[in-house]
Amino acid sequence: AAVVVATHDGRRGHPIGISRAVMEEIVTDPPATTLRDIVRKDPARVVEVHGPADVLVNNAGISLIVPAEDTTAEQWQRVMNVNLLGPFLLCKHFGRQMLERRSGSIVNVASGTALRGNRTFAYPTAKGGVISLTKSAATMLAPENIRVNVIIPGFVQQRPPADAREVPREPEVGEGG
């Protein structure tokens, strides 16, 4: 399977990346237009450089730590653009390529907050949309041999290590374990 990783930091050795500057553009420019332009260009670049994608993993997400009653329409839209519009556009573009081959897999990442909600409204609403998007895409694409699944991670509460003594140590070569 050809797996291509699009990341906010293309300098980490991934096959293709969206640079930090472009990611900042997504957040600061009119997001829908900028995000659409990036998504329209990158699928062609992926196919040109790596061949058609067999697997798409949508793991984009930004949160907004603002109570719902203080959220502006612009803040709401920014979260929707990155967390829901982005996965939709990527499913659409890569799904089209997978339909041509009648093969592929799409994995969308949502959030447990989509199922239980929280005071921010925008993030859980967008991630709930990702769950619905996944169900619809799975229904549409399953007859064409394309799997579409959603991962819904939960919240893990943890505190940072107090000092170096609390940081887990990697076992030495030859140590049991």
N, C-alpha and C positions, 0 to 999 in steps of 0.2 A: 504494500500500500504506500502511496506517496502521501506523506504527511508534511504539511507546510505550516510553520508557526508564524503568525503575525503578532508582533509584540510592540509595546510602546517604546522599547529600547532595542533598536536593530543592531547595536554594537555588541551584543552578547553571543554572537556566533550563530544566531538562528538563521535559517535559510532565507527568510524574508522578514522585514520588519517595518513597522511604521515608526518613524523617528519621534523622539520626545518633542521636537518642535512641531511636528505635524499633529501629535496628540494634543499639544497645547492649543493649536489652531482649532481643533475640534471643539474645545471647551470655550475658546474666546471669540471665535468668529460666529456668524449665524450657524449654529451647529448642524441643522438638517442639511443645508446646502453643502457645507464642507464635508460632512460625513458621507453624504451621497457621492460626492466627487471622488473621495478616497476609495470608497467601496467599488465604484464603477471602474476605477483605474486598476486597483490591485488584483481583482480576479483575472484580468487579462494578463497582468504581469506574472502572476503565479503560473498560469497555463503556458505562457511564453517561456519562462525560465525552467519550470519544473514539470511541465505536463499537467494534465487535469488532476485535480485533487480528488482523492478517494475518501478522505475523511475531513470533515469540518468540525472544529470545536469552537463554539462561541462562548468565550469566557470574559467578555468585556463587562465592566461595571464601575460606575462611580456612585458614591452615596452623597447624601446631603444631610448634614447634621444640623438641621434647622427644624423646629417644631412646625407642624403643618400650618398652624394659624399664622406663622411668620414667613411662609414660603411664597416667593413671588412667582408669577407665571413664567418668567424667564428661567428661574431656577428649576421649576417643575419640568419645563420643556427640555432643558439641558440633560436632566436625568433620563427622561423618556428617549431622547435622541440616542444617547450612548447605550443605554441598557435595553431598549426594546427596538428602536428603529434600526440600529446597527445589526443586531442578530437577524431581524427580518430581511434586510437587504442582502446580508451574506447568505442566508438560506435561499433567497430568491436567485442570486447569481450563481452560487455553487450548486444549488439544487438543479438549475437548468443544465449545467454541465453533466451532473450525475444522471439526469433523465436521458440525456443523449446516449449514455453508456449503459443505462439500466442497472446501475450499480453505485453504491456509495453508502456513507454513514455520516450522519450529522448528530453532534452532541451539543446541546445547549445547557448552559449552567444558569440555574435560577438561584433562589435563596429560600431558606426556611421562613424568612420574614414574610414571604409571599403567602404563606399559609396561616400565619398568626398575626401579621401586621405589627406596626409600631407607630410611634408618634410622628414619624417623618412623612408618611403617606407616599411620597414620590417613589422611593426605592422599592418598597414592597409592592406597590401597584405595578411598576415596570416589570419586576421579576415575576409577578403573577401573570402578566402579559406574555412573558417568555414561556411559562408553563402552557398557556393556551395556544401560543404560536406552535409550540412543539407538538401538542396533541393534533392540531389541524394539519401540520406538515406531515406527521406520521400517518394520519388517515389518508392523505392525498398521495404520499410517496410509497407507502408499503406495497401496493400492487405492482410497483415498478422496481421492486427489489432494493429499495433504499430505506435503510433503517434511520429513524429519527428518535432520539431519546433525550430526556432531561435529567440532569443531576441536580438534586436539591440539598446542598450542604446545610448543616445546622450550625448553630453558634457554639463555639468552644470558649468557655470562660477560662482565662488563665492570667496569671500575673507574670511580669517579666522576672527573670532570675535576680535575686538580691545582690549576688556577687558571683565571681568566677567559680566558686565552689559549687554553685547550683547548676552550672551549665553542664549538660550531659557530656561525658567524655567518650570519644570514639574508641572502640577496643583496638588494642595493638594487634599487629599481624601475629597469628599463632595463639592469641588468647581465646579461650573457650567462649561460647555464647551463642 
